[in-house]
Amino acid sequence: MKQTLKNLRVASGKRIDLSIQDGMIQQVGTLNQSDANEIHFPKDLYVSSGWIDLHTHAFPQFPPYCADPDDIGFKTGVTTVVDAGTCGADHIDSLYELSMKRKTRVLSFLNIARCGLEKTNELTDLNDISEREIEKAVQRYPSFIVGLKARMSASVVGSNNLEPLRLAKAVSYKLNKPLMVHIGSAPPLIKDILDLLDERDIITHCYNGKDNQLFTNEGKPIQALIQARKRGVSLDVGHGSKSFSFRVSEEAARAQIPFDTISTDIYSNNQLNGPVFNMATTLTKCLTLGYSLASVIRAVTETPAKLIGRTDIGHLRPGAKADLTLFKVEKDTSVSLVDSHGVVRQSKGYIKPFAVYLGGQYYEL
């Protein structure tokens, strides 16, 4: 069935119409033809390609880092969730089977430890990192597995320091897949982690407020970060329960070190009890930092799609999948926003999802 969505705004403020047929975008622009299936929207409604959450925990079996993909996905305005390392090779079949039963598109950054987050110190035993099992998993699901994930903090790696990252880099290079790296408490030191990363690699939790962070006590980017950015390393927000600091993110903005992608690191507990709640709240926090609406929306659509090598989502062009997020920007209402350290900022308005268009279906939220 063909549908024409009329009178929508993109993040830049430009108004467009969209023609959709069989779940694909056919035309974009000002469409004058009369269509029995025209849908007219309020003038204050925005549209973007469907929001992509690059760092989630979308596998229900491993508490506390667990959630159902639809609960953190399309029901909150997110059309694609990327599970960031909940599953390793031992459980990737189960995640894939689950994904086939959900409306939200689910993808995976495969944990380099075959056990995934079945245990939360998954990189303390190097025997759990099996290049052979990683390769077999990627061979089974070459499109579903969009990259690899390594959690490089002290509680995860134990006495292994940088060795899990070296192993991860070798296999990611061999498989031509990007590597997402979680940063947290030392060891290993953040500068040593950065020195091993290059183009296509992604640092998540980039604005965490822990001692082992990307910025000095004076709010300046460390030299290893400056060099990593020159090599093409990307920065992902990865908010999470303990990994987003208003202070650090404000320092980064002043130092002109912007995020590349905005993700939530969401799972059931920090969705229900905060401080994450949902993608819209995380986007609002980034908007409150002074970033434009266009740059915030780009960081949850076009850029994450590019990083995971998906050309069929993340943009509003003919031939793309009709994954859409429709949302409002409530400019006249201030809300209290809380970071991972309990610090509060008042927003200057907020982003509110209105509906998604996904798999040929329209879902009002």
C-alpha positions as CSV (number, residue, x, y, z in Angstrom):
1,M,0.0,0.0,0.0
2,K,1.2,3.5,-0.9
3,Q,1.0,6.2,1.7
4,T,2.0,9.9,1.6
5,L,2.9,11.6,4.8
6,K,2.3,15.3,4.6
7,N,3.5,18.5,6.3
8,L,6.4,17.1,8.3
9,R,9.6,19.0,9.4
10,V,13.1,17.6,9.5
11,A,15.5,18.7,12.3
12,S,16.9,21.5,10.2
13,G,13.4,23.0,10.1
14,K,12.7,22.3,6.4
15,R,9.2,20.9,5.6
16,I,8.9,17.7,3.6
17,D,6.4,15.1,2.4
18,L,7.3,11.5,2.3
19,S,5.9,8.9,-0.1
20,I,6.1,5.3,1.2
21,Q,5.3,2.0,-0.4
22,D,5.8,-1.5,0.8
23,G,7.9,-0.3,3.7
24,M,10.3,1.7,1.6
25,I,10.7,5.4,1.0
26,Q,9.8,6.2,-2.6
27,Q,9.9,10.1,-2.8
28,V,10.9,12.9,-0.6
29,G,10.1,16.6,-1.0
30,T,7.0,18.6,-1.8
31,L,4.6,16.1,-3.3
32,N,1.6,17.7,-4.9
33,Q,-0.2,14.6,-6.2
34,S,-3.6,13.7,-4.6
35,D,-3.5,10.4,-2.8
36,A,-6.3,8.7,-1.1
37,N,-3.9,7.5,1.5
38,E,-2.5,10.9,2.4
39,I,-1.8,11.4,6.2
40,H,-1.6,15.0,7.4
41,F,0.3,15.8,10.5
42,P,0.3,18.8,12.9
43,K,2.6,21.6,11.9
44,D,4.8,21.2,15.0
45,L,5.7,17.5,14.3
46,Y,9.2,16.5,13.3
47,V,10.3,13.5,11.4
48,S,13.7,11.7,11.2
49,S,14.8,8.4,10.0
50,G,14.2,5.9,12.8
51,W,16.3,6.4,15.9
52,I,19.2,4.0,16.3
53,D,20.4,3.2,19.8
54,L,24.0,2.0,19.3
55,H,24.5,0.8,22.9
56,T,21.7,-1.2,24.6
57,H,21.2,-4.4,26.5
58,A,18.4,-6.0,24.6
59,F,18.7,-9.6,25.8
60,P,16.3,-10.5,28.7
61,Q,18.2,-13.4,30.2
62,F,21.2,-11.8,32.0
63,P,20.1,-9.6,34.9
64,P,20.8,-6.9,35.8
65,Y,21.9,-5.9,32.3
66,C,18.8,-7.1,30.5
67,A,15.7,-5.8,28.7
68,D,13.2,-6.8,26.1
69,P,14.0,-5.2,22.7
70,D,10.5,-3.8,22.2
71,D,10.4,-2.2,25.6
72,I,13.5,-0.2,25.0
73,G,12.9,0.0,21.3
74,F,9.9,1.0,19.2
75,K,7.7,1.7,22.3
76,T,10.2,4.6,23.1
77,G,10.7,5.9,19.5
78,V,13.7,3.8,18.7
79,T,13.4,1.6,15.6
80,T,16.8,-0.1,15.8
81,V,18.5,-1.3,19.0
82,V,22.1,-2.6,18.9
83,D,22.8,-5.0,21.8
84,A,26.3,-4.0,22.9
85,G,27.9,-7.1,24.2
86,T,25.3,-8.7,26.3
87,C,25.8,-11.8,24.2
88,G,28.9,-13.5,23.1
89,A,29.2,-16.5,20.8
90,D,27.6,-18.9,23.2
91,H,24.3,-17.0,23.2
92,I,24.1,-15.2,19.9
93,D,21.8,-17.8,18.5
94,S,19.2,-17.0,21.2
95,L,19.5,-13.3,20.7
96,Y,19.0,-13.7,16.9
97,E,16.0,-15.9,17.5
98,L,14.5,-13.3,19.8
99,S,15.1,-10.6,17.3
100,M,13.0,-12.4,14.7
101,K,10.0,-12.2,17.1
102,R,10.2,-8.5,17.9
103,K,9.0,-5.4,15.9
104,T,12.1,-3.4,16.8
105,R,15.1,-4.2,14.6
106,V,17.8,-5.8,16.7
107,L,21.5,-5.9,15.8
108,S,24.5,-7.0,17.8
109,F,28.0,-5.9,18.9
110,L,29.2,-9.4,19.8
111,N,31.0,-9.6,23.1
112,I,34.5,-11.0,22.5
113,A,34.0,-13.3,25.5
114,R,32.0,-16.2,24.4
115,C,30.0,-16.1,27.7
116,G,28.9,-12.4,27.2
117,L,27.4,-10.9,30.3
118,E,26.4,-14.3,31.8
119,K,29.1,-13.2,34.1
120,T,30.3,-9.6,34.5
121,N,34.0,-10.2,34.8
122,E,33.9,-11.9,31.4
123,L,37.5,-10.9,30.4
124,T,39.4,-12.2,33.5
125,D,39.9,-15.6,31.8
126,L,41.5,-15.2,28.4
127,N,40.4,-18.8,27.6
128,D,36.9,-17.3,27.2
129,I,38.1,-15.2,24.2
130,S,37.9,-17.7,21.3
131,E,38.7,-16.3,17.9
132,R,37.3,-19.4,16.3
133,E,33.9,-19.1,18.1
134,I,33.8,-15.4,17.2
135,E,34.5,-16.1,13.6
136,K,31.8,-18.9,13.5
137,A,29.2,-16.6,15.0
138,V,30.0,-13.9,12.4
139,Q,29.8,-16.4,9.6
140,R,26.3,-17.5,10.8
141,Y,25.1,-13.9,11.2
142,P,27.2,-11.6,9.0
143,S,24.6,-8.8,8.9
144,F,23.1,-9.2,12.3
145,I,26.6,-8.9,14.0
146,V,27.6,-5.4,13.1
147,G,30.8,-5.3,15.3
148,L,32.6,-6.6,18.4
149,K,32.5,-5.3,22.0
150,A,35.2,-5.3,24.6
151,R,34.6,-4.0,28.1
152,M,37.9,-2.6,29.2
153,S,37.6,-1.7,32.9
154,A,39.3,-3.2,35.9
155,S,36.4,-5.2,37.2
156,V,36.0,-6.9,33.8
157,V,39.6,-7.6,32.8
158,G,41.1,-8.4,36.2
159,S,44.9,-8.8,35.9
160,N,44.8,-9.1,32.1
161,N,45.2,-5.3,31.5
162,L,45.3,-4.6,27.7
163,E,45.6,-8.2,26.5
164,P,41.8,-8.6,25.8
165,L,41.9,-5.4,23.7
166,R,44.8,-6.6,21.7
167,L,43.0,-9.9,21.0
168,A,39.8,-8.0,20.1
169,K,41.7,-5.7,17.8
170,A,43.2,-8.6,15.9
171,V,39.9,-10.4,15.3
172,S,38.0,-7.2,14.5
173,Y,40.6,-6.4,11.9
174,K,40.5,-9.9,10.4
175,L,36.7,-9.8,10.2
176,N,36.5,-6.2,9.0
177,K,34.1,-5.3,11.8
178,P,34.2,-2.2,14.0
179,L,35.1,-2.5,17.7
180,M,33.2,-0.8,20.5
181,V,35.2,-0.3,23.6
182,H,33.7,0.3,27.1
183,I,35.9,2.5,29.3
184,G,35.7,2.7,33.0
185,S,38.0,2.3,36.1
186,A,41.7,1.6,35.7
187,P,43.6,-0.5,35.0
188,P,44.0,-0.4,32.0
189,L,44.7,3.4,31.7
190,I,42.5,5.2,29.2
191,K,45.6,6.6,27.3
192,D,46.9,3.0,26.8
193,I,43.4,1.9,25.5
194,L,43.3,4.9,23.1
195,D,46.7,4.2,21.7
196,L,45.5,0.8,20.4
197,L,42.4,2.2,18.6
198,D,42.0,3.5,15.1
199,E,39.5,4.3,12.4
200,R,36.1,2.5,12.8
201,D,36.7,1.9,16.5
202,I,34.2,3.4,19.0
203,I,34.8,4.6,22.5
204,T,31.5,4.3,24.5
205,H,30.9,6.1,27.8
206,C,32.9,9.0,26.4
207,Y,31.6,11.5,29.0
208,N,31.9,9.3,32.1
209,G,33.0,11.1,35.3
210,K,35.3,8.5,36.6
211,D,39.0,9.1,37.4
212,N,40.1,7.2,34.3
213,Q,38.5,9.5,31.8
214,L,39.2,11.4,28.5
215,F,39.7,14.8,30.1
216,T,42.1,16.2,32.6
217,N,41.1,17.7,36.0
218,E,41.3,21.1,34.2
219,G,38.7,20.0,31.6
220,K,41.2,19.6,28.8
221,P,41.2,16.6,26.4
222,I,44.1,14.2,27.1
223,Q,46.7,14.1,24.4
224,A,45.9,10.4,23.6
225,L,42.3,11.5,22.8
226,I,43.4,14.2,20.4
227,Q,45.6,11.7,18.6
228,A,42.8,9.1,18.5
229,R,40.4,11.6,17.0
230,K,42.9,12.3,14.3
231,R,43.0,8.6,13.5
232,G,39.2,8.4,13.2
233,V,38.2,6.9,16.6
234,S,34.5,7.7,17.2
235,L,32.9,8.9,20.5
236,D,29.6,7.4,21.7
237,V,27.7,8.8,24.7
238,G,26.6,5.4,26.2
239,H,24.8,7.2,29.1
240,G,24.1,4.2,31.4
241,S,23.7,4.2,35.1
242,K,27.2,5.4,36.0
243,S,28.7,6.7,32.8
244,F,27.3,10.2,31.9
245,S,28.6,13.3,33.7
246,F,27.1,16.8,32.9
247,R,30.4,18.3,34.1
248,V,32.5,16.2,31.7
249,S,30.1,16.6,28.8
250,E,30.1,20.4,29.3
251,E,33.9,20.4,29.4
252,A,34.0,18.4,26.2
253,A,31.6,20.9,24.5
254,R,33.9,23.8,25.5
255,A,36.9,21.9,24.2
256,Q,35.1,21.3,20.9
257,I,35.2,17.5,21.4
258,P,31.7,16.6,20.4
259,F,30.1,13.1,20.5
260,D,29.7,11.3,17.2
261,T,26.8,9.1,18.4
262,I,24.2,9.3,21.2
263,S,23.3,6.0,22.8
264,T,21.6,5.1,26.1
265,D,23.3,1.9,27.5
266,I,19.7,1.2,28.6
267,Y,18.4,-1.9,30.4
268,S,15.3,-2.5,32.5
269,N,16.5,-1.0,35.8
270,N,17.9,2.3,34.4
271,Q,14.9,2.6,32.2
272,L,12.5,2.2,35.1
273,N,14.4,4.0,37.8
274,G,16.7,6.3,35.8
275,P,18.8,8.1,35.2
276,V,18.5,7.0,31.6
277,F,14.7,6.4,31.2
278,N,14.7,6.4,27.4
279,M,16.4,7.8,24.3
280,A,14.4,11.0,24.2
281,T,15.6,11.9,27.7
282,T,19.2,11.3,26.6
283,L,18.7,13.4,23.4
284,T,17.2,16.2,25.5
285,K,20.3,16.2,27.8
286,C,22.5,16.6,24.7
287,L,20.3,19.3,23.4
288,T,20.6,21.1,26.8
289,L,24.4,21.0,26.4
290,G,23.9,23.5,23.5
291,Y,24.1,21.2,20.5
292,S,21.6,21.9,17.7
293,L,18.6,19.7,17.1
294,A,20.1,18.7,13.7
295,S,23.4,17.5,15.2
296,V,21.6,15.6,18.0
297,I,19.3,13.8,15.6
298,R,22.2,13.1,13.2
299,A,23.9,11.4,16.1
300,V,21.1,8.9,16.5
301,T,20.4,8.3,12.8
302,E,22.9,8.9,10.1
303,T,26.1,8.6,12.0
304,P,25.4,5.3,13.9
305,A,24.1,3.8,10.6
306,K,27.4,4.7,8.9
307,L,29.5,3.3,11.8
308,I,27.8,-0.1,11.5
309,G,27.8,-0.1,7.7
310,R,24.1,0.1,7.2
311,T,23.1,2.1,4.1
312,D,19.4,1.1,4.2
313,I,18.6,2.9,7.4
314,G,19.6,6.2,9.1
315,H,18.6,8.6,6.3
316,L,15.5,9.9,4.5
317,R,16.2,9.2,0.9
318,P,14.5,7.2,-1.8
319,G,15.4,3.6,-1.5
320,A,15.8,3.6,2.3
321,K,13.7,1.5,4.6
322,A,10.8,3.5,5.9
323,D,12.0,3.5,9.5
324,L,10.7,6.7,10.8
325,T,10.5,8.4,14.2
326,L,8.0,11.3,14.5
327,F,8.6,13.6,17.5
328,K,7.9,16.9,19.0
329,V,10.2,19.5,20.6
330,E,8.3,21.0,23.5
331,K,10.2,24.3,23.7
332,D,8.1,26.1,26.3
333,T,8.4,23.5,29.1
334,S,11.5,23.0,31.3
335,V,12.2,19.6,32.8
336,S,14.8,18.5,35.4
337,L,17.5,16.2,34.0
338,V,19.8,14.1,36.2
339,D,23.1,12.7,35.2
340,S,24.8,9.5,36.5
341,H,26.2,11.3,39.5
342,G,22.9,12.9,40.7
343,V,23.8,16.3,39.2
344,V,20.7,18.2,37.9
345,R,20.3,20.5,35.0
346,Q,17.1,22.3,33.8
347,S,16.3,21.8,30.2
348,K,15.2,24.5,27.8
349,G,12.4,22.3,26.4
350,Y,12.5,18.6,25.7
351,I,12.1,16.0,22.9
352,K,9.0,13.9,23.0
353,P,8.5,10.9,20.6
354,F,5.1,10.9,19.0
355,A,5.0,7.8,16.7
356,V,7.2,5.4,14.7
357,Y,6.8,4.0,11.3
358,L,8.4,0.5,11.2
359,G,8.0,-2.5,9.0
360,G,5.2,-0.9,7.0
361,Q,3.2,-0.2,10.2
362,Y,2.4,3.1,12.0
363,Y,2.5,3.0,15.8
364,E,1.4,6.0,17.8
365,L,3.1,6.2,21.2
